[in-house]
Amino acid sequence: MQPNPRSSELTFTEAARRKQIVAAAIETIAEFGYARASFAQIARRAGLSSPGLISYHFANKDDLIGQVVAEIYATGGAVVRPHSDGATSAWETLRGYLEGSIAFYDTHRAHMRALVQIIQGHPEALGRWVGASNSAELDGVEEVLVRGQRAGEFREFEPRTVAVIIRQMLSGALQHLLTRPDLDLADYTHELVAMCEHAVAAPERRVDG
């Protein structure tokens, strides 16, 4: 068998099987953790007759994990972006990003558990798969903050610093959500959005109460 065909050479069936394996890997890593997620467990969850079928599609575990991380970020983008569709201001864009991010965490908890497990379990995860996506996300938040400052919507602050703080707040929201399944998510989202709005708004645009 020829392992790990390039995506441009995949047949429809091969692409579907790779997607099936990646989905099974996400669920398996979320349940058992990165270190304990073996090809045998992933194959069983994917309904494959043999773990060797995974090796046909992926060169090794790192190759599979790289695709898992890419799928998680692609899915996140597909969920989050529509929340800002139609935004006519920087604040509406930022609010959509905040609400969309928490909605993604809520509706794709296995994805987020798997990502956390990979970051904690693989010593090179940040450098190889996660860091570039995180930096791109920060760049996007920073751009929105700069746009809001130029439009007079936002007060003066160092945009990159505030972008990092916003990301850290969302990371905290994710951790809280994963450890508190009964969290009142609507109230949490409302208060987080209100806090961010109050923090970034120009004084003349700030609404109290």
Helices and strands as residue ranges (DSSP letters): G 7-9, H 12-32, H 39-46, H 52-57, H 61-80, G 81-84, H 90-107, H 109-121, H 125-125, I 126-130, H 131-150, H 159-179, H 185-200, G 203-205
